[in-house]
């Protein structure tokens, strides 16, 4: 958590225009993908969609919310550096514990299912 105070101001008119432009860029990329279905190869159409997404991201990052998103990602990256990742041996041991727990719980649920099945058959007289 950061010590930055959260502002409650709404987006300015410039930000709203940028949001609309970003949305239009994405929509234009998707529109071009379907509009040029027979004219352009699928790879080129996919690149047009990717270009629309990249341009929309660039436009979005110029807004107030974009700046907040950049700051959040920067802080997240900083926090990830603090994480102590398990060694391969620890991860393998944990995997085997999880696998054993899954097998045990599966057997318990199968036993409950069998008991309920026998109970229903006994009640119905089958």
RAGI-V601463 format. One record per pair of residues at least 4 apart in sequence whose C-alpha atoms are under 8 Angstrom apart, sorted by sequence separation. I is the first residue (numbers start at 1). J is the second residue. D is the distance in Angstrom with one decimal. If there is no record, write none. Layout:
i=I j=J d=D
i=I j=J d=D
This chain:
i=11 j=15 d=5.8
i=12 j=16 d=6.3
i=13 j=17 d=6.2
i=14 j=18 d=6.2
i=15 j=19 d=6.1
i=16 j=20 d=6.2
i=17 j=21 d=6.1
i=18 j=22 d=6.1
i=19 j=23 d=6.2
i=20 j=24 d=6.1
i=21 j=25 d=6.1
i=22 j=26 d=6.4
i=23 j=27 d=6.1
i=24 j=28 d=5.8
i=25 j=29 d=6.2
i=26 j=30 d=6.4
i=27 j=31 d=5.9
i=28 j=32 d=6.0
i=29 j=33 d=6.2
i=30 j=34 d=6.6
i=31 j=35 d=5.9
i=32 j=36 d=5.9
i=33 j=37 d=6.4
i=36 j=40 d=5.7
i=37 j=41 d=7.7
i=40 j=44 d=6.4
i=41 j=45 d=6.4
i=42 j=46 d=6.1
i=43 j=47 d=6.2
i=44 j=48 d=6.3
i=45 j=49 d=6.5
i=46 j=50 d=6.2
i=47 j=51 d=6.0
i=48 j=52 d=6.2
i=49 j=53 d=6.3
i=50 j=54 d=6.1
i=51 j=55 d=6.0
i=52 j=56 d=6.0
i=53 j=57 d=6.1
i=54 j=58 d=6.3
i=55 j=59 d=6.2
i=56 j=60 d=6.0
i=57 j=61 d=6.0
i=58 j=62 d=6.8
i=59 j=63 d=7.4
i=61 j=65 d=7.4
i=62 j=66 d=5.9
i=63 j=67 d=6.3
i=64 j=68 d=6.4
i=65 j=69 d=6.1
i=66 j=70 d=6.2
i=67 j=71 d=6.2
i=68 j=72 d=6.1
i=69 j=73 d=6.2
i=70 j=74 d=6.1
i=71 j=75 d=6.2
i=72 j=76 d=6.0
i=73 j=77 d=6.1
i=74 j=78 d=6.3
i=75 j=79 d=6.2
i=76 j=80 d=6.1
i=77 j=81 d=6.6
i=78 j=82 d=7.2
i=79 j=83 d=7.0
i=86 j=90 d=5.8
i=87 j=91 d=6.2
i=88 j=92 d=6.1
i=89 j=93 d=6.2
i=90 j=94 d=6.2
i=91 j=95 d=6.1
i=92 j=96 d=6.4
i=93 j=97 d=6.4
i=94 j=98 d=6.2
i=95 j=99 d=6.1
i=96 j=100 d=6.1
i=97 j=101 d=6.2
i=98 j=102 d=6.2
i=99 j=103 d=6.3
i=100 j=104 d=6.2
i=101 j=105 d=6.0
i=102 j=106 d=6.0
i=103 j=107 d=6.2
i=104 j=108 d=6.3
i=105 j=109 d=6.1
i=106 j=110 d=6.1
i=107 j=111 d=6.1
i=108 j=112 d=6.3
i=109 j=113 d=6.1
i=110 j=114 d=6.1
i=111 j=115 d=6.2
i=112 j=116 d=6.1
i=113 j=117 d=6.0
i=114 j=118 d=6.2
i=115 j=119 d=6.1
i=116 j=120 d=6.1
i=117 j=121 d=6.2
i=118 j=122 d=6.1
i=119 j=123 d=6.2
i=120 j=124 d=6.1
i=121 j=125 d=5.8
i=122 j=126 d=6.6
i=11 j=16 d=6.5
i=37 j=42 d=7.6
i=40 j=45 d=6.5
i=60 j=65 d=7.7
i=61 j=66 d=3.9
i=62 j=67 d=6.9
i=86 j=91 d=6.1
i=121 j=126 d=5.3
i=60 j=66 d=5.5
i=61 j=67 d=6.0
i=37 j=45 d=7.9
i=61 j=69 d=7.8
i=36 j=45 d=7.4
i=61 j=70 d=7.5
i=33 j=45 d=4.9
i=32 j=45 d=7.0
i=33 j=46 d=6.8
i=33 j=48 d=7.0
i=32 j=48 d=7.2
i=33 j=49 d=6.6
i=32 j=49 d=7.6
i=29 j=48 d=5.5
i=30 j=49 d=5.7
i=29 j=49 d=4.2
i=28 j=49 d=8.0
i=29 j=50 d=7.5
i=29 j=51 d=7.3
i=26 j=49 d=7.1
i=29 j=52 d=4.9
i=28 j=52 d=7.0
i=29 j=53 d=7.5
i=27 j=52 d=7.9
i=26 j=52 d=5.0
i=25 j=52 d=5.1
i=26 j=53 d=5.5
i=25 j=53 d=7.0
i=25 j=55 d=6.9
i=26 j=56 d=6.3
i=25 j=56 d=5.7
i=22 j=55 d=7.3
i=23 j=56 d=6.9
i=22 j=56 d=4.1
i=21 j=56 d=7.3
i=22 j=57 d=7.0
i=22 j=59 d=5.9
i=21 j=59 d=7.4
i=22 j=60 d=6.2
i=19 j=59 d=7.7
i=18 j=59 d=6.2
i=19 j=60 d=6.3
i=18 j=60 d=6.5
i=18 j=62 d=7.8
i=19 j=63 d=7.9
i=18 j=63 d=7.0
i=15 j=63 d=5.4
i=15 j=64 d=7.0
i=11 j=64 d=7.3
